[in-house]
């Protein structure tokens, strides 16, 4: 069973930055879209960004364009989400996803 383990979340002030990681085992990401989702308290889970491993194309939600960057370390089968210029509305649990698999998430809290 593939495993996705997110890390890197934490408490950060408005305007701060974090680098989230998603370590994947048991599944080669080469033919998938590695995606990040987030779920704010009391809200539905929403897509944040996706990296298509087949052609390295990326996509971002309008709310994070210019502030978030998705990437991958091919050798380590790990995905990353660099998040900058954080806003209070970025608070939530961030999940990585590929195929039909999800991690358990990492919490990002932005304090104002």
Secondary structure, DSSP 8 states (H G I E B T S, - for coil): --EEEEE--EEEETT--EEEEEEEESS-GGGSEEEEEEE-TTS--EEEEEEETTTTEEEE-TTTTTTEEEEEETTTTEEEEEE-S--GGG-EEEEEEETTEE---EEEEEE-
